[in-house]
Amino acid sequence: MSGKTGVFPVLDNKFKSGAKNDGATVIADMETFSISFSNGVETWTPMDQEGWQRALMTAKAITITLNGKRNIGDTGNDFVAGKTWSNGRDAEGYFEWEMPDGTAISWENAVYDVKNCGGGDSTNVGALEFDVISNGKPTITPAL
């Protein structure tokens, strides 16, 4: 394992964005993130199980929510902010989450759902808040 072991601060996670993998860069000035897994589970109760339910996981989805500051001129931050006005396939791009242990999870065509680009109180630093929604099966690269 090339990454860290034991407990870790959340700041050790890294998030990259870009049109393609080879040009992806870390998104500057992100402050918080959360991850939500949505799992499709089908259940049934066959008679031969004497009333006990059986189950099979049949689907998965991931949404990663990032909140931070709008940093004009940072390549990763600009890429995400540029998705604010996009629809359809234009709202897609490369996204990578590198975990503290070195494992990387990425999508070639993740969906960028920008929620806030520059808003806030008059004395706040402009926000950049968005969801990255899985679009198909991710590439998972284990830590070395």
C-alpha positions as CSV (number, residue, x, y, z in Angstrom):
1,M,0.0,0.0,0.0
2,S,1.6,3.3,-1.1
3,G,-0.9,5.4,0.8
4,K,-1.5,6.0,4.4
5,T,-2.6,3.5,7.0
6,G,-4.6,4.1,10.2
7,V,-7.0,6.9,10.8
8,F,-6.6,10.0,8.6
9,P,-7.9,13.6,8.3
10,V,-10.6,14.1,5.6
11,L,-8.2,16.6,3.9
12,D,-6.1,13.6,2.7
13,N,-8.8,12.9,0.0
14,K,-8.0,14.3,-3.5
15,F,-10.5,15.1,-6.2
16,K,-9.6,15.7,-9.9
17,S,-11.6,17.0,-12.8
18,G,-11.1,17.5,-16.5
19,A,-12.3,16.8,-20.0
20,K,-10.1,13.7,-20.0
21,N,-7.9,11.7,-17.6
22,D,-4.6,13.0,-19.0
23,G,-5.5,16.6,-18.4
24,A,-7.3,16.2,-15.0
25,T,-6.1,18.4,-12.2
26,V,-7.0,18.7,-8.5
27,I,-9.9,21.0,-7.8
28,A,-8.6,23.8,-5.7
29,D,-10.4,25.3,-2.6
30,M,-12.8,22.5,-1.8
31,E,-13.7,22.4,1.9
32,T,-16.1,19.6,2.5
33,F,-17.2,16.4,0.7
34,S,-19.8,13.7,1.4
35,I,-20.5,10.5,-0.5
36,S,-23.8,8.8,-0.9
37,F,-24.2,5.2,-2.1
38,S,-27.5,4.2,-3.6
39,N,-28.0,0.4,-3.9
40,G,-30.7,-1.4,-5.7
41,V,-31.7,-4.5,-3.8
42,E,-34.4,-6.9,-4.9
43,T,-36.0,-9.0,-2.3
44,W,-38.3,-12.0,-2.4
45,T,-39.8,-14.4,0.1
46,P,-39.8,-18.0,-1.3
47,M,-41.8,-20.7,0.4
48,D,-38.8,-22.9,0.8
49,Q,-37.2,-20.4,3.1
50,E,-40.1,-20.7,5.6
51,G,-41.0,-17.0,5.6
52,W,-37.4,-15.7,5.6
53,Q,-36.6,-13.0,3.0
54,R,-33.9,-13.5,0.4
55,A,-32.1,-10.6,-1.3
56,L,-29.8,-9.7,-4.2
57,M,-28.0,-6.4,-4.8
58,T,-28.7,-5.6,-8.4
59,A,-27.6,-2.0,-8.9
60,K,-25.2,0.7,-7.5
61,A,-24.9,4.4,-7.9
62,I,-22.6,7.0,-6.2
63,T,-23.1,10.7,-5.7
64,I,-20.1,12.7,-4.4
65,T,-21.0,16.2,-3.1
66,L,-18.2,18.8,-2.9
67,N,-18.5,22.3,-1.4
68,G,-15.9,25.0,-1.4
69,K,-14.9,28.3,-3.0
70,R,-14.9,29.5,-6.6
71,N,-11.3,29.9,-7.6
72,I,-11.1,31.7,-11.0
73,G,-8.0,30.6,-12.8
74,D,-7.6,27.2,-11.2
75,T,-7.9,24.6,-13.9
76,G,-9.9,22.0,-12.0
77,N,-12.2,24.6,-10.4
78,D,-12.7,26.4,-13.7
79,F,-13.6,23.0,-15.4
80,V,-16.4,22.3,-12.8
81,A,-17.7,25.9,-12.9
82,G,-17.8,25.7,-16.7
83,K,-20.4,22.9,-16.3
84,T,-22.9,25.3,-14.7
85,W,-24.7,26.0,-18.0
86,S,-24.3,22.6,-19.6
87,N,-27.0,20.0,-20.3
88,G,-26.9,16.5,-21.7
89,R,-23.5,15.0,-22.6
90,D,-21.9,18.5,-22.2
91,A,-22.4,18.2,-18.5
92,E,-20.1,15.1,-18.4
93,G,-16.4,14.9,-17.8
94,Y,-13.6,13.0,-16.2
95,F,-13.7,12.7,-12.4
96,E,-11.3,11.0,-10.0
97,W,-11.4,10.5,-6.2
98,E,-8.1,9.4,-4.7
99,M,-8.5,8.0,-1.2
100,P,-5.9,8.4,1.5
101,D,-4.8,4.8,1.1
102,G,-4.0,5.4,-2.6
103,T,-7.0,3.8,-4.1
104,A,-8.4,5.8,-7.0
105,I,-12.0,5.7,-8.2
106,S,-12.8,7.4,-11.6
107,W,-15.3,7.8,-14.3
108,E,-14.6,9.0,-17.9
109,N,-18.1,10.5,-18.2
110,A,-19.3,11.5,-14.7
111,V,-22.2,13.9,-14.6
112,Y,-21.4,17.3,-13.0
113,D,-24.4,18.8,-11.3
114,V,-23.4,22.4,-10.2
115,K,-25.6,23.7,-7.4
116,N,-23.9,27.0,-6.6
117,C,-21.3,29.0,-8.6
118,G,-20.3,32.2,-6.9
119,G,-23.3,32.8,-4.6
120,G,-23.4,33.8,-0.9
121,D,-23.6,36.8,1.4
122,S,-22.0,40.0,0.2
123,T,-19.1,39.4,2.6
124,N,-18.6,35.7,1.7
125,V,-16.0,34.3,-0.7
126,G,-17.9,33.0,-3.7
127,A,-19.0,29.4,-3.4
128,L,-18.6,26.4,-5.7
129,E,-20.9,23.6,-4.8
130,F,-21.7,20.6,-6.9
131,D,-22.5,16.9,-7.1
132,V,-20.6,14.4,-9.2
133,I,-23.0,11.6,-10.2
134,S,-21.7,8.2,-11.3
135,N,-22.4,7.4,-14.9
136,G,-21.8,3.7,-15.4
137,K,-19.3,1.5,-13.6
138,P,-16.3,3.3,-12.2
139,T,-12.7,2.3,-12.8
140,I,-11.2,1.3,-9.4
141,T,-7.4,1.3,-9.2
142,P,-6.3,-0.3,-6.0
143,A,-3.5,1.2,-4.0
144,L,-0.1,-0.2,-4.8
